[in-house]
Amino acid sequence: MNQYLVAEAMGLPVHPSEWDQNDVERVAGEEGIAMTEDHFQVVKALQEYFSKHDKPDMKMRELHDALDEKFHYKGGMKFLYKLLPGGPVVQGCRLAGLPVPAGALDKSFGSVQ
């Protein structure tokens, strides 16, 4: 059973049950990020992806490619790295209240940390 819940009322479509928009803002502040609508779109995209893919089956390349495709119209990964310089997967997962998948700290999979 998937550990993430649907919570449209909070504006975050899918998130861990204990996570809310205040947590997103808190983490963003700690990381020096001024949240914009683009940031929230990335958070939502990650939460939606996680809701459909259980962590043991998570494939980093698929997540990376899914983000690149979803934001292709804005510039793909280049846009995402400008938005989240700590890495769209690593920093994005922290903002979204999601576990950072294994392998995400590898520079070829969406992190510069």
Beta strands, then each sheet from edge to edge (+ up, - down):
strand 1: 4-6
strand 2: 14-16
sheet 1: 1+ 2-
end
